[in-house]
Amino acid sequence: MKRKKLSALLLALVMAVSLAVPALAAEDTRTLTILQTSDLHGMVNPFDYASNKENKTSMAHAAAIIAAERKVDPKLLLIDTGDSTQANYIQEFRSDTPHPMIDALNYLDYDVWTLGNHEFNFEFKYLTKEIQDFQGVTLAGNIYRKDGARWLDAYHIFDVDGVKVAVFGIDAPHIPIWEKSDSSRYDNMTFTTPMEETGKILTELEGKADVIIGSVHYGLDGEYGTEGVREVAETYGDKIDALFIGHAHAVVDETINGIPVLEPGSNGQYVSKLTLSLTKKDGGWDVTKADGDLLDCSAATPDAAFLKQFKSLDEKSKALASKAVGEVGETFLDPVELLPGIPNAILQDNPVVDLINKVQMENAKADVSLAALFDASSNLEKGPFLNRDSVKIYKYDNTLYGVKVTGKQLKAIMERQAGDFFNQYVSGDVTISFNPNIRMYNYDEFAGVNYEINISKPVGSRIQNVTYQGKSLTDDQTLVLALNNYRYGGLVTAGLLNESDVVYEGGAVRDMITEYVAGLKTPLMPQCDNNWKITGADLSDSQKELIYEKVRSGELTVPTSEDGRTPNVASLNGPALRAAGKLPAISTESPVVPAPLPEPVNPSGTVDSDQNYTVKAGDCLWNLAQKFYGTGTKWGVIYERNIATVKNPDELKIGQILLIPAA
């Protein structure tokens, strides 16, 4: 009996210990969740008010994902990395209390709002009011007042279930460039770079937090020679647990230097999700695993309660956007695209950009003007001209400047803003393509001067035959150039414009377009002076139309940049497509009778050794391969042997000497 009692006691002790192990394990581990949105740009409701279309993603979609994630982890942190209060008509309600976007951030209980550059597009008083109304923590640690102190907090340390989580925030450093026209918008403060400020913040945080997360309104790649977040991660990845980024509108889910780096696109495309596994150690917590993910908002159903809460905003926005201010007599662009993925208005002068330039020149009393097509689908269609139409063709709240320039300055600006945008022409190209490293909103079309862009020339020497009022533009001529404040700031920074040469400062270009149309006594008609053209590209491949048909049918696609933001980044090339087997070989059938077989030819259809052959009328590489090798598919053998003298495999010259390799 005694032994039995002892055994029972031992069993009870074993069971007690075994039951205690999971409890102890639970005390020693934690799981932390952090969600991020970025670059929402007023997309509170799933509707694009400029295009008058439903949007497949929005803050309402994100709200559904956030609610679902909170059911799993009620203690999660929620952050936004800026560019929230501009675009999609949200800025028109900036006098409301609270601002509709701040209202939405508060409704979803955001913990952190890191400022973006577009928060500074308006009077500074609006931004300070928005910060006051936001119920979470606003971060922007790289912005300094005149006294050398930070304007806002650089970081905040949250206690999440006993874990000290530091979130630091940094804005894009180039706001003084983009808002150069009105420094009061950023209250004349100074900005440090993400690289510099991250180093300072990490020093300040040393020993204060278990987890350190960056919330940075800046892309992987920097601008104006400044290091991007990629370099920040490579430099400080051993001291940071993850980086949430924005600004570039890119979709990023990468691990750099051992840490997750996430960017959720724009307009609510994705919600970034970071899951951290932590283990207790020496009185603190160590991150043992970090998993990043992007949750697709287009796969979610918009949150019904959120839609109800912001229904009045949707109604007000639609009413404002649909207000008629004039009449469009004829559709401006038809078709909008040369081919799917290739916007016509970039390749040739067009009435949409000409309208913008006309309005700018009239308001600034300028001789010349430059303007960009911000959206490849920009168009004005026959019918009422609505408020939204000004937004459609000019989506940003840029203001107008007039600046004196010399002919030399203007031509240098044209090289940078127009000539550099295109890829260099290669023989056999059937389309003209765009530099993947230049955003479309950084490509300008000029009015007031005539010019050509010769894309057979290297970058920097493409602008040719520039004339003003019928005469060659001389380097010492002085003109007034109309342009928006963003472009002004960039060109001053690049040393191509002088601040002392400003002769005009005006209001928003978009409002000027609306006022111009409203003031017309007759319908607005498309007008295009065709003052510029692209030259140096012979797009006459024999299968050009077949290639175009394949693009229209979807069999071939026009490539876009990796982030999808720049269309048409590589030309379609006939010889390249044939070599890749994406086109049928060029037919031997020809209205020209083929030349007789050269002598000597081996009856077996093979060539014993290299021999010379003189090109005759009707010859092409395909039929020569057919004659010498018994199959046209071996045309590449001849091409490779003669590549030094045959620049275009589809354009042999009569009398040209070819080397025919042995089979």
GIJO-V620850 format. One record per residue. N is the residue number from 1. RES is the residue in one small letter. PSI is psi in degrees with one decimal (999 if undefined). BURIAL is b if it has 16 or more other C-alpha atoms within 10 Angstrom, else e. Layout:
{{N:RES:PSI:BURIAL} {N:RES:PSI:BURIAL}}
//
This chain:
{{1:m:-38.0:e} {2:k:-43.4:e} {3:r:-37.2:e} {4:k:-41.0:e} {5:k:-38.4:e} {6:l:-43.3:e} {7:s:-40.7:e} {8:a:-38.2:e} {9:l:-42.6:e} {10:l:-42.1:e} {11:l:-41.9:e} {12:a:-39.3:e} {13:l:-42.6:e} {14:v:-45.0:e} {15:m:-39.6:e} {16:a:-43.9:e} {17:v:-43.7:e} {18:s:-35.2:e} {19:l:-29.1:e} {20:a:-26.3:e} {21:v:-50.1:e} {22:p:-37.0:e} {23:a:-42.7:e} {24:l:-39.2:e} {25:a:-39.7:e} {26:a:-35.4:e} {27:e:-24.0:e} {28:d:-0.7:e} {29:t:154.4:b} {30:r:154.2:b} {31:t:126.6:b} {32:l:132.5:b} {33:t:134.3:b} {34:i:130.4:b} {35:l:150.2:b} {36:q:139.7:b} {37:t:163.9:b} {38:s:152.5:b} {39:d:49.0:b} {40:l:-27.5:b} {41:h:50.5:b} {42:g:4.5:b} {43:m:65.1:b} {44:v:-57.2:b} {45:n:155.2:b} {46:p:61.8:b} {47:f:130.7:b} {48:d:107.0:b} {49:y:-23.7:b} {50:a:-42.8:b} {51:s:-6.8:b} {52:n:44.2:e} {53:k:150.7:e} {54:e:144.5:e} {55:n:139.9:b} {56:k:-13.4:b} {57:t:158.5:b} {58:s:179.5:b} {59:m:-30.2:b} {60:a:-37.6:b} {61:h:-45.3:b} {62:a:-35.9:b} {63:a:-38.3:b} {64:a:-41.8:b} {65:i:-43.4:b} {66:i:-43.1:b} {67:a:-42.1:e} {68:a:-40.7:e} {69:e:-33.0:b} {70:r:-27.2:b} {71:k:-32.9:e} {72:v:-42.2:e} {73:d:91.3:e} {74:p:-17.0:e} {75:k:10.2:e} {76:l:156.1:b} {77:l:143.0:b} {78:l:123.7:b} {79:i:154.5:b} {80:d:137.4:b} {81:t:33.9:b} {82:g:179.3:b} {83:d:58.3:b} {84:s:-35.4:b} {85:t:17.7:b} {86:q:140.6:b} {87:a:162.8:b} {88:n:35.6:b} {89:y:-2.0:b} {90:i:-32.8:b} {91:q:-19.4:b} {92:e:-13.8:e} {93:f:26.1:b} {94:r:-14.9:b} {95:s:-11.1:e} {96:d:151.2:e} {97:t:114.6:e} {98:p:165.7:b} {99:h:137.3:b} {100:p:-36.8:b} {101:m:-39.4:b} {102:i:-38.1:b} {103:d:-42.0:b} {104:a:-40.5:b} {105:l:-41.7:b} {106:n:-39.0:b} {107:y:-38.5:e} {108:l:2.8:b} {109:d:52.2:e} {110:y:139.9:b} {111:d:-35.4:b} {112:v:138.3:b} {113:w:111.5:b} {114:t:129.5:b} {115:l:147.3:b} {116:g:172.1:b} {117:n:-32.1:b} {118:h:-10.0:b} {119:e:-17.5:b} {120:f:16.0:b} {121:n:-11.4:b} {122:f:-177.1:b} {123:e:141.3:e} {124:f:-29.0:e} {125:k:-31.7:e} {126:y:-40.0:b} {127:l:-42.9:b} {128:t:-35.7:e} {129:k:-40.8:e} {130:e:-40.8:b} {131:i:-41.3:b} {132:q:-36.7:e} {133:d:-20.0:e} {134:f:130.8:b} {135:q:-7.7:b} {136:g:-154.0:b} {137:v:126.9:b} {138:t:128.9:b} {139:l:142.7:b} {140:a:76.4:b} {141:g:-9.6:b} {142:n:18.3:b} {143:i:123.2:b} {144:y:138.7:b} {145:r:173.2:e} {146:k:-28.5:e} {147:d:2.2:e} {148:g:-2.9:e} {149:a:152.5:e} {150:r:142.4:b} {151:w:-44.7:b} {152:l:169.1:b} {153:d:145.2:b} {154:a:-27.7:b} {155:y:166.2:b} {156:h:138.4:b} {157:i:116.6:b} {158:f:144.8:b} {159:d:106.0:e} {160:v:98.9:e} {161:d:42.1:e} {162:g:-6.6:e} {163:v:128.4:b} {164:k:111.0:b} {165:v:113.9:b} {166:a:126.1:b} {167:v:120.6:b} {168:f:148.3:b} {169:g:137.7:b} {170:i:138.1:b} {171:d:166.1:b} {172:a:135.7:b} {173:p:-3.7:b} {174:h:17.8:b} {175:i:-38.0:b} {176:p:-23.8:b} {177:i:-50.9:b} {178:w:-28.8:b} {179:e:29.0:b} {180:k:-28.0:b} {181:s:-22.3:b} {182:d:88.7:b} {183:s:-12.2:b} {184:s:-19.6:b} {185:r:-26.5:b} {186:y:19.2:b} {187:d:33.0:e} {188:n:29.4:e} {189:m:169.5:b} {190:t:155.2:b} {191:f:134.1:b} {192:t:167.1:b} {193:t:157.5:b} {194:p:-39.4:b} {195:m:-48.6:b} {196:e:-46.3:e} {197:e:-34.4:b} {198:t:-42.6:b} {199:g:-43.9:e} {200:k:-46.8:e} {201:i:-42.9:b} {202:l:-35.1:b} {203:t:-41.8:e} {204:e:-30.5:e} {205:l:-5.5:b} {206:e:122.3:e} {207:g:3.0:e} {208:k:-16.2:e} {209:a:152.0:b} {210:d:-35.1:b} {211:v:136.8:b} {212:i:122.9:b} {213:i:134.7:b} {214:g:135.8:b} {215:s:99.1:b} {216:v:121.0:b} {217:h:75.7:b} {218:y:149.0:b} {219:g:174.3:b} {220:l:-41.2:b} {221:d:135.5:e} {222:g:177.3:b} {223:e:155.3:e} {224:y:35.4:e} {225:g:6.4:e} {226:t:141.3:e} {227:e:142.3:b} {228:g:-173.9:b} {229:v:-25.9:b} {230:r:-46.8:b} {231:e:-34.7:b} {232:v:-45.5:b} {233:a:-41.1:b} {234:e:-30.6:e} {235:t:-41.0:e} {236:y:14.4:b} {237:g:-25.3:b} {238:d:-10.0:e} {239:k:-3.6:b} {240:i:147.2:b} {241:d:-22.3:b} {242:a:158.8:b} {243:l:124.6:b} {244:f:127.0:b} {245:i:168.9:b} {246:g:-158.1:b} {247:h:-43.8:b} {248:a:-6.2:b} {249:h:23.4:b} {250:a:162.6:b} {251:v:108.2:b} {252:v:126.7:b} {253:d:83.3:b} {254:e:160.8:e} {255:t:118.6:b} {256:i:122.9:b} {257:n:36.1:b} {258:g:0.4:e} {259:i:147.5:b} {260:p:137.5:b} {261:v:121.5:b} {262:l:136.2:b} {263:e:126.1:b} {264:p:28.6:b} {265:g:-145.7:b} {266:s:167.1:b} {267:n:33.5:b} {268:g:30.8:b} {269:q:-45.8:b} {270:y:161.1:b} {271:v:122.6:b} {272:s:140.3:b} {273:k:126.8:b} {274:l:127.1:b} {275:t:119.1:b} {276:l:130.5:b} {277:s:130.0:b} {278:l:148.1:b} {279:t:138.0:b} {280:k:138.2:b} {281:k:126.0:e} {282:d:40.9:e} {283:g:-3.2:e} {284:g:-159.3:e} {285:w:133.2:b} {286:d:138.8:b} {287:v:117.7:b} {288:t:-19.4:e} {289:k:140.3:e} {290:a:118.0:b} {291:d:125.5:e} {292:g:149.5:b} {293:d:155.6:b} {294:l:121.5:b} {295:l:119.8:b} {296:d:113.5:b} {297:c:-26.4:b} {298:s:-17.1:b} {299:a:-4.6:e} {300:a:156.1:b} {301:t:127.8:e} {302:p:139.1:b} {303:d:121.7:b} {304:a:-42.6:e} {305:a:-38.5:e} {306:f:-46.1:b} {307:l:-40.5:b} {308:k:-41.0:e} {309:q:-35.3:e} {310:f:26.5:b} {311:k:-40.3:e} {312:s:-35.6:e} {313:l:-43.2:b} {314:d:-45.1:b} {315:e:-43.6:e} {316:k:-40.7:e} {317:s:-43.2:b} {318:k:-39.6:b} {319:a:-42.4:e} {320:l:-43.8:e} {321:a:-32.6:b} {322:s:5.8:b} {323:k:125.0:e} {324:a:133.7:e} {325:v:-6.8:b} {326:g:-163.1:b} {327:e:138.1:b} {328:v:121.5:b} {329:g:-35.1:b} {330:e:151.2:e} {331:t:135.5:b} {332:f:-47.2:b} {333:l:122.1:b} {334:d:103.2:e} {335:p:164.8:e} {336:v:-33.4:b} {337:e:140.3:b} {338:l:-47.4:e} {339:l:159.8:b} {340:p:119.3:b} {341:g:-2.1:b} {342:i:99.6:b} {343:p:129.9:b} {344:n:-37.2:b} {345:a:-10.7:b} {346:i:-29.1:b} {347:l:-16.4:b} {348:q:157.1:e} {349:d:146.8:b} {350:n:157.3:b} {351:p:-20.6:b} {352:v:-54.0:b} {353:v:-33.2:b} {354:d:-35.3:b} {355:l:-46.2:b} {356:i:-47.3:b} {357:n:-37.2:b} {358:k:-46.4:b} {359:v:-42.6:b} {360:q:-43.4:b} {361:m:-40.0:b} {362:e:-42.7:e} {363:n:-38.1:b} {364:a:-2.1:b} {365:k:50.7:e} {366:a:159.7:b} {367:d:-34.7:b} {368:v:164.8:b} {369:s:155.1:b} {370:l:146.2:b} {371:a:151.0:b} {372:a:154.2:b} {373:l:102.8:b} {374:f:-29.1:b} {375:d:125.6:e} {376:a:-23.6:b} {377:s:8.4:b} {378:s:131.7:b} {379:n:158.0:b} {380:l:122.0:b} {381:e:150.6:b} {382:k:132.1:b} {383:g:-162.8:e} {384:p:139.5:b} {385:f:112.8:b} {386:l:163.6:b} {387:n:-40.1:b} {388:r:-22.5:b} {389:d:-34.5:b} {390:s:-37.3:b} {391:v:-36.9:b} {392:k:-42.5:b} {393:i:-11.1:b} {394:y:84.2:b} {395:k:-17.0:b} {396:y:161.3:b} {397:d:40.6:b} {398:n:147.3:b} {399:t:167.0:b} {400:l:139.9:b} {401:y:152.2:b} {402:g:127.8:b} {403:v:135.9:b} {404:k:135.6:b} {405:v:153.8:b} {406:t:166.0:b} {407:g:-37.1:b} {408:k:-44.3:b} {409:q:-46.0:b} {410:l:-43.7:b} {411:k:-35.0:b} {412:a:-39.4:b} {413:i:-40.1:b} {414:m:-40.0:b} {415:e:-45.6:b} {416:r:-45.2:b} {417:q:-17.2:b} {418:a:-51.8:b} {419:g:-39.5:b} {420:d:-15.4:b} {421:f:-25.7:b} {422:f:147.1:b} {423:n:151.5:b} {424:q:138.8:b} {425:y:135.9:b} {426:v:138.6:b} {427:s:131.9:b} {428:g:-11.2:b} {429:d:140.2:b} {430:v:-2.0:b} {431:t:157.7:b} {432:i:128.3:b} {433:s:172.0:b} {434:f:147.0:b} {435:n:118.5:b} {436:p:-15.0:b} {437:n:1.8:e} {438:i:122.8:b} {439:r:150.5:e} {440:m:-30.0:b} {441:y:-6.2:e} {442:n:9.9:b} {443:y:124.4:b} {444:d:144.9:b} {445:e:138.5:b} {446:f:146.0:b} {447:a:154.7:b} {448:g:-19.1:b} {449:v:152.4:b} {450:n:143.6:b} {451:y:164.3:b} {452:e:147.3:b} {453:i:104.2:b} {454:n:100.4:b} {455:i:5.3:b} {456:s:-12.7:b} {457:k:157.1:b} {458:p:159.8:e} {459:v:135.6:b} {460:g:-10.9:e} {461:s:38.1:b} {462:r:-25.4:b} {463:i:119.8:b} {464:q:159.0:e} {465:n:49.5:b} {466:v:122.8:b} {467:t:150.3:b} {468:y:121.4:b} {469:q:43.4:e} {470:g:-1.5:e} {471:k:151.9:e} {472:s:134.3:e} {473:l:121.0:b} {474:t:157.2:e} {475:d:-28.2:e} {476:d:0.4:e} {477:q:147.6:e} {478:t:128.8:b} {479:l:164.0:b} {480:v:125.0:b} {481:l:128.0:b} {482:a:135.4:b} {483:l:165.2:b} {484:n:167.6:b} {485:n:-32.7:b} {486:y:-45.9:b} {487:r:-38.8:b} {488:y:-49.5:b} {489:g:-42.4:b} {490:g:-39.1:b} {491:l:-30.9:b} {492:v:-45.5:e} {493:t:-35.5:b} {494:a:-3.3:e} {495:g:16.1:e} {496:l:-12.5:b} {497:l:155.1:b} {498:n:133.4:b} {499:e:-31.7:b} {500:s:-11.2:e} {501:d:7.1:e} {502:v:129.5:b} {503:v:-6.5:b} {504:y:136.2:b} {505:e:125.1:b} {506:g:-168.4:b} {507:g:-158.1:e} {508:a:130.3:e} {509:v:-40.8:b} {510:r:-41.3:b} {511:d:-34.8:b} {512:m:-37.5:b} {513:i:-44.7:b} {514:t:-46.1:b} {515:e:-37.7:e} {516:y:-47.7:b} {517:v:-41.3:b} {518:a:-28.0:b} {519:g:-6.4:e} {520:l:142.0:e} {521:k:-12.8:e} {522:t:164.0:e} {523:p:147.7:b} {524:l:124.3:b} {525:m:145.1:b} {526:p:129.5:b} {527:q:133.3:e} {528:c:124.7:e} {529:d:-2.9:e} {530:n:50.6:e} {531:n:-2.4:b} {532:w:158.5:b} {533:k:158.5:e} {534:i:132.2:b} {535:t:176.0:b} {536:g:16.9:e} {537:a:114.3:b} {538:d:104.2:e} {539:l:38.5:b} {540:s:38.5:e} {541:d:145.3:b} {542:s:-20.2:e} {543:q:22.5:b} {544:k:-49.6:b} {545:e:-35.1:e} {546:l:-41.7:e} {547:i:-45.2:b} {548:y:-41.4:b} {549:e:-37.6:e} {550:k:-33.8:e} {551:v:-43.7:b} {552:r:-34.2:e} {553:s:-11.7:e} {554:g:-1.0:e} {555:e:-33.9:e} {556:l:146.1:b} {557:t:146.8:b} {558:v:123.1:b} {559:p:146.2:b} {560:t:169.0:b} {561:s:161.4:b} {562:e:-35.9:e} {563:d:-1.1:e} {564:g:3.3:e} {565:r:-23.9:e} {566:t:121.2:b} {567:p:165.8:b} {568:n:56.7:b} {569:v:1.5:b} {570:a:136.5:b} {571:s:146.6:b} {572:l:129.1:b} {573:n:123.4:b} {574:g:-58.5:b} {575:p:-38.6:b} {576:a:-40.9:e} {577:l:-36.4:b} {578:r:-40.9:e} {579:a:-30.1:e} {580:a:-0.3:e} {581:g:17.9:e} {582:k:-3.1:e} {583:l:151.0:b} {584:p:152.4:e} {585:a:151.4:b} {586:i:130.2:b} {587:s:146.2:e} {588:t:-13.7:b} {589:e:132.0:e} {590:s:143.2:e} {591:p:-16.0:e} {592:v:131.2:e} {593:v:126.5:e} {594:p:149.1:b} {595:a:153.3:e} {596:p:157.2:e} {597:l:138.5:e} {598:p:159.2:e} {599:e:145.2:e} {600:p:153.1:e} {601:v:131.7:e} {602:n:123.8:e} {603:p:-22.3:e} {604:s:-4.1:e} {605:g:15.7:e} {606:t:157.1:e} {607:v:128.8:b} {608:d:-33.3:e} {609:s:167.2:e} {610:d:137.5:e} {611:q:156.0:e} {612:n:146.6:e} {613:y:133.2:e} {614:t:123.9:e} {615:v:134.1:b} {616:k:169.5:b} {617:a:134.8:e} {618:g:-6.5:b} {619:d:144.5:b} {620:c:164.6:b} {621:l:-34.2:b} {622:w:-51.6:b} {623:n:-24.8:b} {624:l:-40.5:b} {625:a:-35.5:b} {626:q:-41.4:b} {627:k:-43.0:b} {628:f:-32.1:b} {629:y:-4.5:b} {630:g:3.0:e} {631:t:131.0:e} {632:g:-18.0:b} {633:t:-11.6:b} {634:k:20.9:b} {635:w:-29.1:b} {636:g:-25.6:b} {637:v:-44.3:b} {638:i:-41.2:b} {639:y:-46.5:b} {640:e:-34.8:e} {641:r:-26.0:e} {642:n:20.7:b} {643:i:-25.0:e} {644:a:-27.4:e} {645:t:-15.8:e} {646:v:96.3:b} {647:k:-37.1:e} {648:n:115.2:e} {649:p:-12.5:b} {650:d:2.3:b} {651:e:75.3:e} {652:l:147.9:b} {653:k:133.1:e} {654:i:132.2:e} {655:g:-10.9:e} {656:q:139.6:e} {657:i:124.1:b} {658:l:146.0:b} {659:l:123.6:e} {660:i:109.8:b} {661:p:160.0:b} {662:a:146.2:e} {663:a:999:e}}
//
